[in-house]
């Protein structure tokens, strides 16, 4: 039984046929048979969302009318895998009464550990995006995030490497009898939501966005776009490099309906896209099956489309609405809904990939410096020797002990090689290395420090993306003559040097910062150095 025919109005409003994901790190990668995750016939369990949390637990949320199968009200249910055991499915959105639909969940974890659940609901008579937060076993109150004209549906979210959350959704409108759907974006930074930004603006329907952040910091967006006068939909993508979004690029080319794409990156750096394709069976019949393609070079090239679920022969079976996660079990879990085994009601199933193990992967993950304020070459009179001790952290998310080479560059208008260090890092461990930067001859300025770990043998292009780590303005090299140490050489510094002129340690008005050349007396040489740098601002 096709989902569209059974669920009726909620899918006329909300859903477009969807499906899955697939990839292969090596030719030997394989997929398991379908495993039943959640079923409650005659109720429908559809549109799963999944999250591998950093505390090792796996969260799955989905849309269901299992609370009352005779009702057209759908709610968001969820279950948590902890210690190898799935919790009893719990209704999260059952608050209140009425026939309010809660649909299309999305899960994401913030860098602070908070789990966000987004979904769409029609509490106000129109579909809008809502969210709740999960901390320490407690869900927050529901928060309305959008109140736009039209129907806001199909949310998905990701968190960037700098901790900014990206939320995407589709807004469907009808004007003059013509239906359009455009993609909109909000970001959450420092606990403040940005105004919404419209990303697409053509005359067709852009729907079902999927988001992920890859190791190199790129935000990937995939979605379905109706083409050929809405005869079918295809999968498109855009990328955000931290500054601008790239133009839209078509990734899937067929004459069939390809919809509801999902995107992820596995632990070997391979990017996967999963979606559903409506395949003809003959006699005017179609069924949805999951397809996938992958890229091992950060999206420069893509594999051919590959089908990963197949007809069990018994009847017209639809596999739809895929979402995939890279688990801490070292394999991909792909959740989806299906009307297996007999094309009656829909249940949640999942496939697991063969192990993506072992892999080579090292990451630059931290950098600090001491002192963070100094003069070029130091200042003898105040005990500075001109050496900035830079501590770097290298982590090993891979499965081999790796011998790493780390290089640090100090970047301003002029860049300086601060130094390098080597060491061995065990799997799952971090290694702390120290580099001593001699600042003699370094121009005054505020320096960004960039840590770069050389790729180790066997590290893939996708995993090299996290081999660089940087911190802005971490070291301030003061201009000589900046007696007040505020980054500028100005009249206050000149006055201070003048007051200390001809003084030595222990005499009135002595100021060691005015003894720029460190010869034990504030003399004409110090005045000349200060005068040369007068007006310098850093």
Secondary structure, 3 states (H helix, E strand, C coil): CCHHHHHCHHHHHCCCCCCEEECCCCCCCCECCCEEEECCCCCCEEEEEEEECCCCCEEEEEEECCCCCCCCCCEEEEEEEECCEECCCEECCCCCCCCCCEEEEEEEECCCCCEEEEEEECCCCCCEEEEEEEECCEECCCEECCCCCCEEEEEEEEECCCCCEEEEEEEEEEECCEEEEEEEEEEEECCEECCCEECCCCCCEEEEEEEEECCCCCEEEEEEEEECCCCEEEEEEEEECCCCECCCEECCCCCCCEEEEEEEECCCCCEEEEEEEEEEEECCEEEEEEEEEEECCCCCCCCCCEECCCCCCCCCCCEEEEEEEECCCCCEEEEEEECCCCCCCCEEEEEEECCCCCCCCCEEEEEEEECCEEECCCCHHHCCCCEEEEEEEEECCCCCCEEEEEEEEEECCCEEEEEEEEEEECCCCEEEEEEEEECCCCCCEEEEEEEEECCCCCCCCCCHHHCEEEEEEEEEEECCCCCCCCCECCHHHHHHHHHHCCCECCCCCCCHHHCCCCCCECCHHHHHHHHHCCCCEC
